[in-house]
């Protein structure tokens, strides 16, 4: 581990809680490999203090950027001088930097994470029918990224389901207005008729949780992606795999965002390293039950690892 000294740049990850965040280990591993004098540190910040804390933290000249953890992603949007298109549509940011003029700007890379993950696993979504379970911050970001490009580069049809009345309708309407893909809200979580099902909810963090959808109703060719990081493989992933379906946990979504973070923070050598080989990052976050899939990931439509 590199020494921390007066020339060390700091990258912070505020959240509440931050006890389970994985990004500091990942960022610091890349900093060490690249010889970059920087550290990422988790910071426990209450929602009521976040606005003051965000502005004050960037007064420190060696604080170069932040990756925002829940529940602060939506809160950060109105505190910034500007943010990217995806962040505005989804209503949240997960990364913030200070520009050379002193302004604070943010962006959202959850969507790049899901697209990179689906492409790595060979899971088709372009021009396909996608069901997104949940309509929270992460689900909205995923919908935005899958809708980009309409039915050519993006999904052809995206449906949101959330049990909270009106929540999925609001998210679907914002994304449908901004992109060519057809984006709708649906009244239930029935996965029949969809090529890809994405769990963007917290259901599955506990073993006793019910499945967020009926896996038996999924199409024989369909794939499933569960964005959760804890308790993987979740009951949903295990149930889909037991049916012979292609199902993946959410770790790769996090890994695939890393290069985008480093590009955003103007650390091109770090981004290039991660793009070349990110297996050392996967080894940091994959649980023992999935360690065998780090170098031999399941790929659609295979029944098992290559």
N, C-alpha and C positions, 0 to 999 in steps of 0.2 A: 504493500500500500504506500502511495506517495505521501511525502511529508506535506503538512499544511503550514503555509507561511504567509508572509505579507503580500506575496505576488499571486496567491492562489485565487483563481476565479471561482465564484460560487453560483451554483444553480440550485434552486429551492423547489421543493414539492410540498405545497401547503394542502392540508386536508383535515378532516375531522370524522373518523380517526385516521391516523397514518401508520398504525401498527403493522399493517399487512402489505404496505406498498413494496413493489418489487423493483421499481425503476432506479432507486439509488444504487443498488447492487449492479444493475446493468450499465448505467451511465459510468460509474466509477471503474468498472472493469474495462470499458472502452477507453476512458481517460488514461488508465495505467498502460494499456497496450500501445497507445499512441504517444505516450510521453507528454500529455497535456497537463499543465499545472492547474487542475480544476477538480472540484468535488461537488457532488449533488448531496443535499441534506434534506431529510424529511422535517417538516415543521407542523406542529399541531396548532391549528388556528380555528377558533370558533367562528361560525357564520356571522355573528353580530359584530365581530372585530375585523372581518376580512377586508372591508373597504379601506379602513385606515391602515391596516397592516400592509396591504399590497402597495399602496402609494409610498409608505414610509420605507419599505424594504429596498425599493429601487433608488433611494437616496444614497445608499452604500454603493460606491462606484465599482466595487468588485462583484456585486450581484449582477450577473450578466443575463439571467433569464429564469423562467419558472415553468414547470409543468404542473398544471392545476389538477388536483385530485378532487373527488366528490367530498362534500356537496357543493363545492365552490365554482364549478364550471359555468353554470348559468349566471352566477353573481358577478363574474368577472367582466361580462360583455359590456355592461353599462359603465364600467370603471375605466375603460380604455379609450385612447384617442382614435383608434381605428381597429378593424378586424377584417378577416377575409370573408369572401362570399359564403363559403360553406358554414362558417361560424355564425354569420348573420341569419342564415336561413334556419339552421338547427337551433339557434338561440343559446349557444354555449361555446366556450373556448377551452382548450386543454394545454395551450402553450402561450407564453407571454414573453416579449423581449422589449428592450429599450432601444430606440433608434438613435442614430447619430445626432438627431435634433433634440433628443431628450423625451420624445413622445413614447407612450406605451402602446404597443400594438399586439394583437393576439390572433391566433388561428386555431383550427381544429383538424386533427389528423386521425381521428377514430375511423373515418371513412377510408382513408388511404390504407389504414391497417387492415380493414376487412377485405378490401380489394386485393391487397398483396397476399393475404392469407389464402383467399379462395384461389388465386392464380397459382400459388405454390402447391396447393393440393389438387390442382386440376379440376376444381369444382366449377362447372359452367353456370354463369348467371346472365351473361350478355344476351339480351333478347328473350330471356326466360321469365317465368312467373315466380315471384318471390313472396313469401309470407314472413313478415317481421313481427315477432311476439314482443309486445311492449311498445310504448311510445314515449319513453323517457329520453334523457340526454343522449345516451349511447345509441339507442334505437333510432332516434332522429338523425344523428350523424351518419349512421350506416345507410339509412334511406336516402339521404342527400347524395352520398357518394355512389350508390348503386343506380340512382336516377340520372346521374350526369351522362350526357351523350344520348339520352333517349333510348330507343330500342336497338341502336347499332352498337355503341360502346357500353351502354348501360342496360339495366334490366328492362324488359318490355312492359312488365306489369308488376307493381309493388302494392301489397296489401298490408295494412297495419291493424293489429288487434291489441287493445288494452282494455282491461275490465273497468277502468275509471271512465265514467260517462263523458263523452266529448273529447277525451284526450287524444285518441288516435285520429279522430276527425280533424282536429286542429293541425296536427303534424302533417297529415296527408294533404290537407289543403295547401299549406305553405309550400310543400315540395312540388305538388302538382302544378302550382302556379309558376314555379321557377324553371321547370324542366319539361322536356317533351315526353318523358315516360309517363304512362298512366299510373297514378298513385291514388289509392282509395283506402277508406276505412271499412273494415268488415265487422259484423256483429258477433263473431265467435272465433275460436282458435282452431277450427277444423283445418287440418293441413292437406286434405284431399284436393287434388288438382294443381298442386304447386310443385315446381321443380326443385326449389330450395326453401328450407325453413330455417330461420335464424332466431335463436332465443336471445332477445335483448332485455330480459327481465332478470330479477335476482332469484327467481324460483329455481331451486336446485342447490342452493348454498348449504342446505341442511339435508341429511339423508331422509328425513321424514317428509320432505316437501312432495306435494303431488306433481306429476309431470305437467308442464305447461301446455302440452298438447297431446293428443292421442296418437302415439307413434304408429299404431296399427292402421291408422287411416292414411298414412303417408304413401305416396305412389312408389311402386317398386324401384323406379329409377331415381327417386329423389335423394337429395343430400341434406345434411343437417349441420349447422354450425352453432355452437353454444358459446357465447362470449365470456362466460364466467371463468374466473381464474382459480378460485378456491373450490375444493371438493371435486376436483377433476380426476378421473372421468365422472361426470355427474350421472345421476340416474337416467337423465334424458339421453346422454351420449351412449350409456351402456345399453339402454333399451333399443335405440336405433341400430347400434352395431349388432345386437342380438338378432335383429330382424334381417341382418345382412345388408343394411343401408350404410352408405358412406357418412360417417359422423365424426366431427372434429371438435376438440376443446378450444378455448379461446386464447391460448398462449401465443399462437402465431400472430394474432391481431396486434398484440403488444410488441412482438419482435419486429414486425413489418413497419411499425411507426418509427422505430429508432433512427433510421437513416434520415427520415423527414425531419425529426427533431434536430439532428446535428446540422443538416442543411440550413434550417431556420435560424440556428444559433451561429451561423457562419463558421462551422468547424468541418470543412470539406474532407479533411483527412480521416476524421472519425466516421463520417457518412460513407466514405469509400471503403473503409475497413469492414463495416457492417454489411454493406452490399456484397462484398467479396465472400464473406463466410461468417454467418451469425450463429453457428452451432455452439460456440462458447457461451453465448447469451442464453440459448435454449437450455444448456446444461445447468445454468443458474436457477431456472424457474420451473422446468418440467419436474413433476413428481416422479418417484421411483416407478410407479405403475405405468408410466408412459415414456420412460427413458429410452426404451428400445425404438421409439418412433422419431427420435431426434434426427438420426442419420438415415433412417428408412421410413419416411412418412408414408402413410396410406395415401393413395392417389385414386381419384375417381376415374373409372367405375370399378377399380380392382376390389376384390373381396378381402385382401390382406396386404401386408407390407411388401414392398419390392426389395 
